[in-house]
Amino acid sequence: NSVTQWGAGLYVGAWTEGEQSTTATLSWNVYRGNRAGNGGGGLFCDDAATCNSEHEIYYKNCGGNILLDGGSDKSGPTTARFSHMTNVAALDPGCGAPGPGIRIDKNGGAPDNYSIANSIFWDNQPGVDFIFSCEVNCDGLKAIVSHSMVQTDYVNQGKGKITFGAGIVAPSDPLFAAPEQGDFHLKSAAGRWTPGGYVQDTATSPAIAKADASGSGDKNPARAGKRNELGAYGNSGEASYVR
């Protein structure tokens, strides 16, 4: 998909002043190769919508992989939750250089609220897994990142901040199976899922067993353990083995 401004892959918005609220529950989608002339090449969550995302992959979207834009005093806050996300190789609007993994804009007074957990950010613009801009009520915005492989340096064009909580893993090659072919399963010497069964790799991803330890891991195969892996396949039947 290609648009001149915002939200090429998927746009989610609300119009609460007109009694049209929106809650989007998103899972197991792949946003790949979309192009936005301004921002939000993969996903644009906007105008007091609620976006709940699990087990999703964002790859090489032009204009950045995700754009989160705040609500107004009248509309109420924009809210987004991302868990077990893979956010990789974002591009700028021209598609010719690396871009931001997630862009957060806030120019209204609503107390927007965003959380990202158990996720992998990799190969986005250096120091720009996040770009943050806030003009109004910046102390009211909550943006928390935890238990993720992510750069803690980010572009801050506002007065607020992004909070990095427990479980942050320093970025290093997550050892995806074959990202250029759309395979973002994590390599494992103990066994990696494939459509034909588990195969053993010569190396093991540093993102395995690094997710929130309080997560149950109840959807993992037994050999994947109860400590989830980061990224889209953590706490799922396609998680990599740890033993």
Buried (B, 14 or more C-beta within 10 A) or exposed (E): BEBEEBBBBBBBBBEBEEEEEBEBEBEEBBBBBBBBBBBBBBBBBBBBBBBBBBBBBBBBBBBBBBBBBBBBEEBBBBBBBBBBBBBBBBBBBEBEEBBBBBBBBBEBBBBBBBBBBBBBBBBBBEEBBBBBBBBBBBEBBBBEBBBBBBBEEBBBEBBBBBEBBEBBBEBEEBBBBEBEEEEBBBBBBBBBBEEEEBEEBEEBBBBBBBBBEEBEBEBBBEBBBBBBBBBBBBBBEBBBBBE
